[in-house]
Amino acid sequence: MIYKVLYQPNPQENPKRESTKSLYLNANTEAEVRDLIRDNTSYTVEYIQPLAGKHLEFEQKEPGFKITEFK
């Protein structure tokens, strides 16, 4: 399943709407998404949203849509 993750890139700063970023991950569960973010970044996760159906189709049309892969 594809998940959209909204996050703050700098955990030392207070969260601000203007600095919220997003990325897309392919994972089996939300817990797996949290593990991937925790193990590979220092981001502060705000929200994890599963994408499917029309919502996924809409997101895929956005120019910034790209599945993030961690090595």
N, C-alpha and C positions, 0 to 999 in steps of 0.2 A: 504494500500500500504506500502511496505517496503522502507525506506529511509536510505541512507548511509550518515552519517554526519562526515565531516572532521573538526577537531577542534584542538585548542591549549589548553592544560590543565591549563596553568598558565597565567591568563590575565595580570599579572604585568610584564611579560617578552615580549620582542620583538618577534614576530612570526619568527620561524625558520623551514625550511622544515624538518629538522631532528627530530623535536619534535612534528610534526603533528601526531595526533592519529585519529582513526576512531571508530565509533560505528554505530549500526543499530537499527532503531526504526520502529515500526509499528504504523502508524498514517493515518488519512484521508487526511490531507493537509500539505503542507510545513509550513504554518503558525502554525499549531498544533505542528509540530516538533520544531519550534523556541520557542514556549511557553513552551514545555516540557523541553528543554535545559535551558531556562532562569529561570524557576521555580525550577529546581532540581540540577543545577550545577552552577559553576562559569566559565565554559568554554567559550572561544572565538571561535565562529563558523566561519570557513573559507568557507565552501561550503556544500550545501545539495543537494544530488543527488537522484532522484527517481529511484528505481530499478524494472525492470520488464523483463519478457521474458528471453532471453539468458543471458543478463547481470546479472539478479538475479540468474539464475542457476549457472553461473560462480562464483559469490560471495559466494553462498551457499557451494561450494566445498572447499573454503578456510578453513584451520583449525581454524582460529580465528573468524569464522562467528557465531555470537550469537545475538539474539534480546535482546536489553537492555530494562528492565522494571523498571520504577520508582515507588516507593511506595507512 
